[in-house]
Amino acid sequence: MKKFFLLAISLFFLTGCNSYTELNQLGIVSLVGIDYQEENYHVYIYLVEPQEETTALTSYNAEGSSIEEAMHQLYLKSNKKMYLAHMDALVLSKEAIDEKLKEIVTYLLNQREIRNNFELMEVDSLNKLFEEKKGAQELIELVHTNENYMGTTQSITFEKFLENLLIDTNTTIPLLSFNKELKVEGLSLIHNFQTIDTLSTEETILLNLLENNLKESIYQEITIYESKTNLEFQKENNLFHIYLEVNQNPSSFSKELEKELRRLLIYYEEQDYDLIKLKQRRKENRLESNATQIKRNFTFDIHIAVRENNLERKK
């Protein structure tokens, strides 16, 4: 909340004292949610309304046959001008993604004041999310914490989302659920502006490991303190060099890990979904991989080290 108060103050000094009336009528949109049900858009917003010494957070929702109509209905409910330039996050329902993602993207690109660095997420219950007053920063912190300390999801900005779709038509969105509490469920896989599948939190850990994005995690009750992955492109092979530092190393762990990594890669190759952008990366390394059998040839060189705990070291 402090962030928006400081923003309001900075806007005040930039616009000058004579513009105070206009500033007082400004509502900074921090979070937008879009659902699509029964051929209608349902749009939710959190409006941060600058006041003399503080800010107020107010939620509004409206529906319409188009996003423009729904936004117009929102204007009728608020006495503030909606300012979208500092939107932090956009949350979408699965229905909105599957049925109207192109229209939503087009609408956002046509809004000149919107910047493309806001974050995207999929949430299964937008109505409940806004009823419980879960703000943008709470959602972003939840995603980033799980990404950085557990590897169970991946954050993505609108700009990166568009870049991925334009390059190879594939991208991901962090997946959240809201039953009794808000929690991370993994990733939604998007292909050609539609959800084709979801990755569980365990599968997302594997994906982050393959992409060398796994910082620390817990996988199959094994604590991973550190990891490093290097993908070596060979003429007829894709060799993953993986190093893990863990708290324990059961005899079957390395084989089970390799089995699950290979299963994940081959499954999505069969679905024609380039999970780790392998085709693009091989092309960048001047290794064409047109033959299906070559694309699916994955080998793993896994090295595991066990970190001594502090009690054992003292002994």
C-alpha positions in Angstrom: 0.0 0.0 0.0 2.9 2.3 0.8 4.1 1.9 -2.8 0.8 3.4 -4.2 0.8 6.2 -1.7 4.4 7.2 -2.8 3.2 6.9 -6.4 0.3 9.2 -5.8 2.6 11.8 -4.1 5.1 11.6 -7.1 2.2 12.1 -9.5 1.1 15.1 -7.4 4.5 16.8 -7.7 4.8 16.0 -11.4 1.4 17.4 -12.3 1.7 20.4 -10.0 -0.6 21.8 -7.3 -3.2 23.0 -9.8 -3.9 19.3 -10.8 -4.8 18.2 -7.3 -8.4 17.9 -8.1 -7.6 15.6 -11.0 -5.2 13.5 -8.8 -7.9 13.1 -6.2 -10.1 11.6 -8.9 -7.5 9.1 -10.0 -7.9 5.4 -9.2 -4.7 3.4 -9.7 -5.5 -0.1 -10.9 -3.2 -2.6 -9.3 -4.9 -5.9 -10.2 -7.2 -6.9 -13.0 -9.1 -10.3 -13.3 -10.9 -11.5 -16.4 -13.3 -14.5 -16.5 -15.5 -15.6 -19.4 -18.8 -17.3 -18.6 -22.0 -17.8 -20.6 -20.7 -15.6 -23.5 -19.9 -12.7 -21.1 -16.7 -11.2 -19.9 -16.5 -10.8 -16.1 -14.0 -8.2 -15.2 -12.7 -7.6 -11.7 -10.3 -4.8 -10.6 -8.6 -3.5 -7.5 -8.6 0.3 -7.4 -6.0 2.1 -5.3 -7.6 5.5 -4.6 -5.1 8.2 -3.4 -6.4 10.3 -0.5 -4.9 13.2 1.3 -2.7 11.2 3.7 -3.3 7.5 2.8 -4.8 5.2 0.2 -7.9 3.1 0.0 -8.2 -0.2 -1.8 -11.6 -0.9 -3.4 -12.7 -3.8 -5.5 -15.2 -3.6 -8.4 -16.6 -6.1 -10.8 -18.8 -5.9 -13.9 -19.7 -8.0 -16.9 -20.4 -7.4 -20.6 -20.4 -9.0 -24.0 -17.0 -7.4 -24.7 -14.2 -6.3 -22.5 -14.9 -2.7 -23.5 -18.5 -3.0 -22.3 -17.4 -4.6 -19.0 -14.9 -1.8 -18.5 -17.6 0.8 -19.2 -19.8 -0.8 -16.6 -16.9 -0.5 -14.1 -16.6 3.2 -14.8 -20.3 3.6 -14.0 -19.7 2.0 -10.5 -16.7 4.2 -9.6 -16.2 7.9 -9.3 -12.5 7.6 -10.1 -10.6 7.6 -13.4 -9.1 4.2 -13.9 -5.3 4.5 -14.4 -3.8 1.3 -15.8 -0.2 2.3 -16.2 0.8 0.8 -12.9 -1.1 -2.4 -13.1 1.0 -5.1 -11.3 -0.8 -8.3 -12.3 -3.5 -9.8 -14.5 -5.3 -12.9 -13.4 -7.2 -15.0 -15.9 -9.6 -17.9 -15.6 -9.1 -21.1 -17.7 -12.3 -20.2 -19.6 -11.0 -16.8 -20.4 -7.7 -18.2 -21.7 -9.3 -21.0 -23.7 -12.0 -19.0 -25.3 -10.9 -15.3 -25.4 -7.2 -15.1 -24.9 -6.6 -13.5 -28.4 -9.2 -10.8 -27.7 -7.8 -10.1 -24.2 -4.3 -9.7 -25.6 -5.5 -7.4 -28.4 -7.4 -5.3 -25.9 -4.4 -4.9 -23.7 -2.1 -4.0 -26.6 -4.5 -1.3 -27.7 -4.4 0.4 -24.3 -1.6 3.0 -24.7 -1.1 3.6 -21.0 -0.6 0.0 -20.1 3.0 -1.1 -19.7 3.9 -4.7 -20.6 5.8 -5.6 -17.4 2.9 -6.7 -15.3 2.7 -10.4 -14.4 0.2 -13.0 -15.6 -1.4 -15.8 -13.6 -4.2 -18.2 -14.0 -6.6 -18.6 -11.0 -9.5 -21.0 -10.8 -11.9 -18.8 -8.8 -11.6 -15.1 -9.5 -14.8 -14.3 -7.7 -13.6 -15.8 -4.5 -10.1 -14.2 -5.0 -11.6 -10.7 -5.1 -14.1 -11.4 -2.3 -11.2 -12.4 0.0 -9.4 -9.2 -1.1 -6.2 -10.9 -2.2 -4.1 -8.1 -3.7 -1.6 -8.1 -6.5 1.5 -8.0 -4.3 0.2 -11.0 -2.3 -0.2 -13.0 -5.5 3.2 -11.9 -6.9 5.0 -12.7 -3.7 3.3 -16.2 -3.6 4.5 -17.0 -7.1 8.0 -15.6 -6.7 8.5 -17.3 -3.3 7.5 -20.7 -4.8 9.6 -20.1 -7.9 12.7 -19.1 -6.0 12.6 -21.4 -3.0 10.7 -24.5 -4.2 10.8 -24.4 -8.0 7.1 -25.3 -8.2 6.1 -22.6 -10.7 7.5 -19.9 -13.0 6.6 -16.3 -13.0 6.0 -14.6 -16.4 5.5 -11.0 -17.5 3.0 -10.0 -20.2 6.0 -9.0 -22.4 7.7 -12.4 -22.0 4.4 -14.2 -22.5 3.9 -12.4 -25.9 7.5 -13.0 -26.9 7.1 -16.8 -26.3 3.9 -17.0 -28.3 5.3 -15.1 -31.2 8.5 -17.2 -31.4 7.2 -20.7 -31.1 3.5 -20.4 -30.1 4.2 -22.0 -26.7 4.4 -20.4 -23.3 3.4 -21.0 -19.7 1.4 -19.2 -17.0 1.7 -19.8 -13.2 -1.4 -21.8 -12.0 -3.0 -20.9 -8.7 -6.0 -22.4 -7.0 -8.3 -20.9 -4.3 -10.2 -23.5 -2.3 -9.8 -22.9 1.4 -6.7 -21.0 0.8 -4.6 -19.6 -2.1 -1.9 -22.0 -3.3 0.4 -22.7 -6.2 -0.6 -25.7 -8.4 2.2 -25.6 -10.9 2.0 -24.3 -14.5 -0.5 -24.0 -17.3 0.9 -24.8 -20.7 -0.4 -22.6 -23.5 -0.2 -23.4 -27.2 -1.7 -21.1 -29.9 -3.6 -19.1 -27.3 -5.2 -22.1 -25.6 -4.4 -24.2 -22.6 -3.3 -27.7 -23.7 -2.2 -29.1 -20.4 -1.0 -28.4 -16.9 2.2 -29.3 -15.0 1.9 -30.4 -11.4 4.2 -28.8 -8.9 6.5 -31.9 -9.1 6.6 -31.7 -12.9 7.4 -28.0 -12.7 10.3 -28.8 -10.5 11.6 -31.1 -13.2 11.1 -28.4 -15.9 13.0 -25.9 -13.8 15.8 -28.4 -13.4 15.9 -29.1 -17.1 16.0 -25.3 -17.8 18.7 -24.7 -15.2 16.3 -22.5 -13.3 16.0 -24.6 -10.1 17.6 -22.8 -7.2 16.5 -25.0 -4.3 13.6 -27.4 -3.8 12.2 -30.5 -2.2 11.6 -33.3 -4.7 10.3 -36.8 -3.6 11.3 -36.0 0.0 14.8 -35.1 -1.1 16.0 -31.6 -0.2 17.8 -30.0 -3.1 20.2 -27.3 -1.9 21.7 -26.4 -5.2 21.5 -27.5 -8.8 23.1 -26.8 -12.1 22.1 -28.1 -15.6 24.0 -27.8 -18.8 22.4 -29.0 -22.1 25.0 -30.3 -24.6 23.7 -30.4 -28.1 25.1 -33.3 -30.1 24.4 -34.2 -33.7 22.0 -37.0 -32.8 21.5 -36.5 -29.1 20.5 -34.0 -26.4 22.8 -34.6 -23.4 21.8 -33.1 -20.0 24.7 -32.6 -17.6 23.0 -32.3 -14.1 24.7 -31.6 -10.8 22.7 -31.7 -7.6 23.6 -31.0 -4.0 21.1 -32.8 -1.7 20.6 -33.8 1.9 20.5 -37.5 1.1 21.1 -39.8 -1.9 19.1 -43.0 -1.8 20.4 -45.7 -4.3 17.4 -45.4 -6.6 17.1 -41.6 -6.6 19.4 -40.9 -9.7 17.6 -43.6 -11.8 14.2 -42.4 -10.8 15.0 -38.8 -11.5 16.4 -39.7 -14.9 13.3 -41.8 -15.7 10.9 -38.9 -14.8 12.9 -36.3 -16.7 12.9 -38.5 -19.8 9.2 -39.3 -19.5 8.3 -35.6 -19.2 10.4 -34.6 -22.3 9.1 -37.5 -24.5 5.5 -37.0 -23.5 5.4 -33.4 -24.6 7.5 -34.1 -27.8 4.7 -36.5 -28.7 2.1 -33.8 -28.0 4.1 -31.5 -30.4 4.7 -29.1 -27.5 8.3 -27.9 -27.2 8.5 -27.8 -23.5 12.1 -26.6 -23.2 12.3 -24.8 -26.6 14.6 -27.5 -27.8 14.0 -27.0 -31.5 14.8 -23.3 -31.2 17.9 -23.9 -29.1 19.3 -26.6 -31.5 18.7 -24.2 -34.4 20.6 -21.5 -32.6 23.4 -23.9 -32.1 23.3 -24.8 -35.9 22.1 -28.3 -35.2 19.0 -29.0 -37.2 16.8 -31.6 -35.6 14.1 -32.5 -38.1 14.0 -36.2 -37.5 11.6 -37.2 -34.8 13.9 -40.0 -33.5 16.7 -37.4 -33.1 14.6 -34.9 -31.2 13.5 -37.6 -28.7 17.0 -38.9 -28.0 17.7 -37.7 -24.5 20.6 -38.8 -22.3 21.5 -37.7 -18.8 24.8 -37.4 -17.0 23.7 -36.9 -13.3 26.1 -36.2 -10.5 24.8 -36.0 -6.9 26.6 -34.7 -3.9 25.4 -35.0 -0.3 25.8 -32.0 1.8 26.8 -32.7 5.4 24.5 -31.1 8.0 26.0 -28.8 10.6 25.5 -31.3 13.5 27.5 -34.0 11.7 30.3 -31.5 11.0 30.5 -30.6 14.7 30.8 -34.2 15.6 
